[in-house]
Amino acid sequence: MGTIEVAGMLKTLRGERAHVQKELANLDKAIGAIRELVGTEQTPNGRPGKRTMSAAARRKIARATKVALGKVQEGKGRLKAKRQHRLGTAESLSL
């Protein structure tokens, strides 16, 4: 290949690159316009994007969590005592 052929190929490739970059810019604009129309952007896993929760909903969840944890903690004391009673001591288990 001669130097003239290589220079011509480079010129052609640069022109193609410029054309493709222009097309990509147009595609980006179109994608942006569609995103604005849709309103919410889908994440890669197909679920909608981040949603905000009202303060009232957060309070309701916090109260429910405290109640549930309180019930669990109340039960732990009783279960612990029952287990100790059922299992007995190490001396009574030895043969």
C-alpha positions in Angstrom: 0.0 0.0 0.0 1.1 3.4 -0.8 1.2 6.4 1.5 -1.6 8.0 -0.6 -3.9 5.0 -0.1 -3.4 5.0 3.7 -4.0 8.8 3.9 -7.2 8.3 1.9 -8.4 5.5 4.2 -7.7 7.6 7.3 -9.6 10.5 5.8 -12.5 8.3 5.0 -12.5 6.7 8.5 -12.4 10.1 10.2 -15.4 11.2 8.1 -17.3 8.0 9.1 -16.4 8.6 12.7 -17.8 12.1 12.6 -21.0 10.9 11.0 -21.5 8.2 13.6 -20.8 10.7 16.4 -23.5 13.0 15.0 -26.0 10.1 14.8 -25.2 9.1 18.4 -25.8 12.7 19.6 -29.2 12.6 17.8 -30.0 9.2 19.4 -29.1 10.6 22.9 -31.5 13.5 22.3 -34.3 11.1 21.3 -33.7 8.9 24.4 -33.7 12.0 26.6 -37.0 13.2 25.2 -38.6 9.8 25.6 -37.4 9.6 29.2 -39.0 12.9 30.0 -42.3 11.7 28.5 -42.3 8.5 30.5 -41.4 10.2 33.8 -39.8 7.3 35.6 -36.7 5.6 34.4 -36.6 1.8 34.5 -33.6 0.3 36.3 -31.7 -2.7 34.7 -33.6 -5.2 36.8 -36.9 -3.9 35.3 -38.3 -2.3 38.5 -39.1 1.4 38.6 -36.6 3.9 40.0 -36.3 5.1 43.6 -39.5 6.3 45.2 -39.9 8.6 48.2 -41.9 7.6 51.2 -44.1 10.0 53.2 -43.2 10.9 56.8 -46.5 9.3 57.9 -45.7 6.0 56.2 -42.2 6.0 57.9 -43.8 6.6 61.3 -46.3 3.8 60.7 -43.5 1.4 59.8 -41.4 2.5 62.7 -44.3 1.9 65.2 -45.0 -1.5 63.7 -41.3 -2.5 63.9 -41.1 -1.4 67.6 -44.2 -3.4 68.4 -42.8 -6.5 66.6 -39.4 -6.2 68.2 -41.0 -5.7 71.6 -42.9 -8.9 71.2 -39.8 -10.8 70.2 -37.8 -9.4 73.2 -40.6 -10.3 75.6 -40.6 -13.8 74.3 -36.9 -14.2 74.5 -36.9 -14.1 78.3 -39.5 -16.8 78.6 -38.0 -19.0 75.9 -34.6 -18.8 77.5 -36.0 -19.9 80.8 -38.0 -22.8 79.2 -34.9 -24.0 77.4 -32.8 -24.0 80.6 -35.5 -25.9 82.4 -35.9 -28.5 79.6 -32.2 -29.1 79.0 -31.3 -29.1 82.7 -27.8 -28.6 84.0 -24.5 -30.2 82.8 -24.4 -32.4 85.9 -27.8 -33.9 85.3 -26.9 -34.8 81.7 -23.6 -36.6 82.5 -23.9 -40.4 82.6 
